Amino acid sequence: MVKGLPSYVEEGQKLLQALPDKYPKLISKEQVDEALPDEEPKPKEQVDEALPEEEPKPKEQVDEAQSENYPKLISKKQIDDIIDLIRLKVKDISQTILSYSLASIPIVITLVVYSVLVPLLVFFFLKDKEKIFKWLVGFLPKEHSVAQQIWLEMDAQIGNYIRGKVYEIFLVGTFTYFAFAYLGLNYAPLLAVLVGLSVIIPYVGAVVVTFPVIIVAYFQWGVGPDFLWAVGAYLVIQALDGNVLVPLLFSEAVNLHPVAIIVAVLVFGGFWGFWGVFFAIPLATLVKALLSAWPRTQAEE
């Protein structure tokens, strides 16, 4: 459009010069001569001089404006460095995600397989329990009264142990809820459920659940008297559970003396660590059943 401007100017001059011939009463030739310049302009050259030699690019305009207006804010080199750093980080993150995805494939497959096989195994154990027991008994000698006695006692004691755990979960969760609700701690029901379930795994469960209790109390009150009361109440409940409730409850449930339970936790925990502590009471029950079935000689009177 700009390049065609000279031709439009020339056409306009010609039309203006022809007006006196066509409309002599409207305008005279002298008026046209006065309106036109003495020297005929060169519109094309004027337009070319007015136009820039090369239109600047937007990026160059931004760089020039930034360097002129904000020379100390950030430089082009810094922007390039930031872009390169972002690209490098994105590349590293992509590689990390890919490596974790490939490494987690076996774990996912294992979880899927076990989530299908374990329920099926439990179903068939419950459905064909008598057949499986008869098949296993077939490998025992005809006289297996001792093994049968141990099995029956173990079955009864393990059932008592499971019931004792249920009672422990209920009691610990209930006392925790009343303590937290009395202190006004937020999310008291949820925290009470977590504390109750933590007794399933001795020691480790109590340590893990300590963190949510401390975090909720800290964000609600900060470090102050209320925070210390909440944490103190939680620690007292855990201490009473481990040192009073467990020995009393399980000594009645599995017919074991509190000393036997404490010794079992120490001995089996020393042998097998965490799992020894977790299965300390069932293993103590097994030892008790073996000792009860062991033949004894009566002293002669």
Summary of the structure (lengths in Angstrom):
residues: 301
radius of gyration: 46.1
end to end distance: 132.9
largest distance: 163.8
contacts: 713
relative contact order: 0.05
helix: 80%
strand: 0%
